[in-house]
Amino acid sequence: MLDSSIGYLRALPVLILSIGLLAVGCSQQQPEPGELRIALAQSVMSLDPRFSTDAASHRVQQLVHRGLVRLDEHFESVPDAAEAWTHPDALSWHFHLRAGLKFHDGRTVTAADVAATLNSILNPATASPLRAGFSAIERVEATGKRDVIIHLSRPDASLLTRLSIGILPADVAGKGNQVRAIIGCGACRVVSDNGRDLVLERVGKTSPGFVRSFHFITVKDPVTRCLKLARGEVDFTENDLPPHLLAYLQKQPQLHIATRPSTTFSYIGLNLHDKVLKDVRVRRALALALDRSKLKKALNASLPQLGETVLTPSHWAAKQLPATPFDVRKANALLDAAGLKRGKDGIRFQLNYRTSTDPARLRMASAIAAMWQKIGVDTHVESLEWGGFYARIKRGDFQVFSLAWVGVVDPDIYRWILYSQMWPPKGANRGRYANSEVDQWLDAASESSSREEQKRLYGLIQQRMAKDQVYIPLWYEPVIAVSGPRLTGFNPAPDGSLLGLLDARLVD
């Protein structure tokens, strides 16, 4: 029944797309020369880097702003607005800004602007959702036009990663939340923004063939986005395309599809204090009973890359771990050893699997429940609307659930999800994992100034996380970029960044 329902759900969007193409005429508004039309699944909520927590806002504001640093393809910090920096001791960072960097209104970027931006985040009155990530900062001092010193109250080796946040002019930073009226020093300035359509224009001269303006158009429905791509009404979209629509897009000769593993990691969460799940043998058995390759082929068009830990394999701190095998025989043996024998009905115990009402999530939960049924685990899938589901997960009200960590680039994610003091509501250690040795490694990694030592410690943490089966790993969600015939040369980034569009070419 599962396979036939998936087939129907795959066929239905293609039928809708075909009818949609037949129903439209040939007329369409032509783009301006040098204009790239980009379809977004959701509106940009804020271009203020202190408030952009959603994916769309974060990716678009990267074109508008520059931080002290940026992250390279391995998520190492490299110079951006700062041309150099030193870390003379555990409690201070010294940054020297590059000369000649200008805001979009012509003013020079100074150390005072950097200090004002960071201090506004730290100010409780600003109510920035990013404040906790900068809590180690004691004060920020501008010691000259181009020199900034960040003083810490405690060591924080991950701070450098977070300093990719965009720099605002000091007077703008002092005005609180600038949802629409914003000035940056990035590659593009804001031309217009009406909440649904956003236009950015490249700063400075642009060579022929490169994108000069970026027109972001909100198109929430994925089928409609596909239709607009096929009809040439938009030139590009990335992510937020259900894999079952790719078959249709792949048949459109005028479209180009590029994919790669992303920094979004899907997993199954477990309550480690549950009377059954507290036994690591049970958790391991549940992991072994999942045929992840079959799952991703049936539900995700085989696109995701299977993963074992939260950080993408290209990350500098990622540890290569042995793949979790599909082994039903061993899973049954572990449950027998744990004293969970099958009853006359073949059932060993029951589980409650909480998920959202999203159709894709429901299909995945049903498929997983069917696989666990084969080892004698009777799994009840309970679907809740997103708000109610997420509220229960955050407070630890679950046995099993499935979610994803989105856009992970900072290895300090392991503190957030494993540290014993990060049980909800303080952190996201939702399974209530507690291991004193892991706590010590996390503390040491956050305080170490040696990248090699950090890498060693994070490797130990990932190995222990896998050994204790804190989560059941699934896969890295794919980045899916679809381009029309006008755009060439875009290569998707693992974090879904749109910065690669600056190097792409347009054919007008």
Buried (B, 14 or more C-beta within 10 A) or exposed (E): EEEEEBEEBBEEBBEBBEEBBEEEEEEEEEBEEBBBBBBBBEBBBBBBBBBBEBBBBBBBBBBBBBBBBBBEEEBBBEBBBBBEBEBEEEBBBBBBBBEEBEBBEEBBBBBBBBBBBBBBBBBEEBEBEBBEBBEBBBEBBBEEEBBBBBEBEEBBBBBBBBBBBBBBBBEBBBEBEBBBEBBBBBBBBBEEBEEEBBBBBBBEEBEEBBBBBBBBBBBEEBBBBBBBBBBBBBBBBBBBBBBBBBEBBEEBEEBBEBBBBBBBBBBBBBBBEBEBBEBBBBBBBBBBBBBBEEBBEBBBBEBBBBBBBBBBBEBBBBBEBEEBEBBBEBBBBBBBEBEBEBEEEEEBBEBBBBBBEBEBBBBBBBBBBEBBBEBBBBBEBBBBEEEEBBEBBEEBEBBBBBBBBBBBBBBBBBBBBBBBEBBBEEBBBBBBBBBEEBBEBBBBBBBBEEEEBBBBBBBBBBBBBBEBBBBBBBBBBBBBBBBBEBBEEBEBBBBBBBBBBBEBBBEE
